[in-house]
């Protein structure tokens, strides 16, 4: 079994950004889903806790959702 070091590094950055933004999983999932994400809320939560790996495009969409929501919470 190979380890996706780049994917794992992205997951760690994403989880840190999620914690820093103080978002709720449900809010994050709704926004992620609204911009084209296709993973379920449980998959997103598992990903953020390090027990599931999303496909690269889904990781990027999740990062984008966190960025957008984090910026809107700062207003």
N, C-alpha and C positions, 0 to 999 in steps of 0.2 A: 504494500500500500504506500503510495507516494504522498508526501506532504506538500501542500500548496503554500509555500512560504509567503509568497506575495499576497495570496488571498487571506492568509492568517494575519499578516501585518495590517492589511486593510480592515479586517474584522476588529482588530484591537483598536485601531484609530477610530473606527465607527462607534464602537462601544464607549470609548472615552468621550467622544463628541456628544453621544446620546446622554450620558450621565451629566456632562457639563451643561447641556441645554435644559436639563430637568424636565424632560418631556414624559408624557404618559405613553405606554405602548399602544393603546387604542388610538390615540390621536396621531401618533406616528404612522401606524398601519393605515389609517384612513387616508392620510395625505399621500403616503407611498402608493397605495392602491389607486388613488385618483390620478396619479401621474404615470400610470402604466405598470406598476408593480404587480406581480402575480403570485407572490408567496403569501401564505396565510399568516395571521397574527401570531399563532403559536410558533411557526417557523421563524418569524422575525425575532420573537423573544428568545428562542433557542439559539439563533445566530448571535444575538447580542451577549448571550451567556456562554458562548464558546462551544456549544454542543451540536451545532449544525452549520453547514457551509452552504451559502447561497451561490448561484451561478454569477459570474462576473457582472453581467448586465444588471442583475437584480441588486448586487452589492452597490453598484454605481447609483442606481435609482434610490436606494435606501439612503446613501450618503447625501444625495441631492435633497431628499425629503427632510432629513435632519437639518441640513443647511438652511433650507427655506423656513422651516418651523422655528429653528433657533433664532433666525434673524427677525421673525415676526414677534417672538416673545421679548426681544430686546427693545421694541418700540415703546 
